[in-house]
Amino acid sequence: MKKLLLAFLLVPLAALAAPMTNEDVIKMVKGGLGEATVLQAIDAAEPGFDTSPDGLVKLKQGGVSDKVIQHLMTRKAAAPAPGPAPATAGAAAPACKECGTIAAIREIDKPGKASGFGAVAGGVLGAVVGNSLGGRNHRTAGTVVGAAGGAVAGHMIEKKAREGKTFEIGVHFDDGSARSFHQDAHPSWKPGDRVRLVNGALAPL
């Protein structure tokens, strides 16, 4: 009768107590509680048992039966694994797809492009000069030669005037992609700087 009363008292108390350990089981056995009572207490408690070889040997040395030890091991194995930690306000934000790092900056010579205006202007000027120098008998030939020479010279002068530099900027984006951008002005960034793509152009991050 006393053992039955202890079993009813032990179950709710164990449920509210800290996780049950090997020492708790040994204490119950040495306290004279029956095997059935110990098994019921193990089922009602949160398992905190040591099922390592050393832990099992200590249980046996403490007088715990093989049936209780095996039940204890089953109870420990069936305990639910701790769930994932809840998300906190400090959790890392998703990667910024428009953000990246300057990988390299390369200066490139930009060849000049003629619009055709230089050739036309040079041709007109050359024709006038050729006509003047050709004399009365050779004005037509002088005009043609002067126009051709003037056109070539005007074309080359215009191309030379439009020559310059351009800068190629390589960027590695946070999403794993890489792109190159070109601009005529010398960039204010250096490799390693962080940038953001805004409306197709790079901006400081």
Residue pairs with C-beta under 8 A, 6 or more apart in sequence:
3 33
3 34
3 37
6 33
6 37
7 36
7 37
7 40
7 41
10 37
10 40
10 41
10 44
11 40
11 41
11 44
12 44
14 20
14 41
14 44
14 45
15 44
15 45
15 46
17 45
18 46
18 48
19 45
19 46
19 47
19 48
20 41
20 42
20 45
20 46
20 47
20 48
20 49
21 48
21 49
21 50
22 49
22 50
22 55
22 58
22 59
22 62
22 72
24 45
25 38
25 42
25 49
25 59
25 62
25 64
25 68
25 72
26 58
26 59
26 62
26 63
26 64
28 37
28 38
28 41
29 38
29 62
29 63
29 64
29 65
29 68
30 62
30 63
33 41
35 65
35 67
35 68
38 64
38 68
39 67
39 68
39 71
42 68
42 71
42 72
42 75
43 75
46 79
47 72
47 75
47 76
47 79
49 55
49 72
49 73
49 75
49 76
50 58
51 72
51 73
51 76
51 77
56 69
56 73
59 68
59 69
59 72
60 66
60 69
64 72
95 174
95 175
96 174
96 196
97 173
97 174
97 175
98 173
98 196
98 197
98 198
99 173
99 174
99 194
99 195
99 196
99 197
99 205
100 171
100 172
100 173
100 174
100 194
100 195
100 196
100 197
101 171
101 172
101 192
101 193
101 194
101 195
102 169
102 170
102 171
102 189
102 190
102 191
102 192
102 193
102 194
102 195
103 170
103 171
103 172
103 178
103 191
104 169
104 170
104 191
105 167
105 168
105 169
105 170
105 187
105 189
105 190
105 191
106 167
106 168
106 170
107 165
107 166
107 167
108 165
108 166
108 167
108 168
108 182
109 163
109 165
110 163
110 164
110 165
110 166
110 184
111 159
111 163
112 158
112 159
112 160
112 161
112 162
112 163
112 164
113 159
113 162
114 155
114 158
114 159
114 162
115 158
116 155
117 158
118 154
118 155
118 156
118 157
118 158
118 159
119 151
119 152
119 154
119 155
119 158
120 151
120 154
121 154
122 150
122 151
122 152
122 153
122 154
122 155
122 157
123 147
123 148
123 150
123 151
123 154
124 147
124 150
125 150
125 154
126 145
126 146
126 147
126 148
126 149
126 150
126 151
126 153
126 154
127 143
127 144
127 146
127 147
127 150
128 146
129 146
129 150
130 141
130 142
130 143
130 144
130 145
130 146
130 147
130 149
130 150
131 139
131 142
131 143
131 146
132 142
133 142
133 146
134 140
134 141
134 142
134 143
134 146
135 142
164 184
165 184
166 182
166 183
166 184
167 182
167 183
167 184
167 185
167 186
167 187
168 180
168 181
168 182
169 180
169 181
169 182
169 183
169 187
169 189
169 202
170 178
170 179
170 180
171 178
171 179
171 180
171 181
171 195
171 197
171 202
172 178
173 179
173 197
181 201
181 202
189 195
189 202
189 204
193 204
194 204
194 205
195 202
195 203
195 204
195 205
196 202
196 203
196 204
196 205
197 203
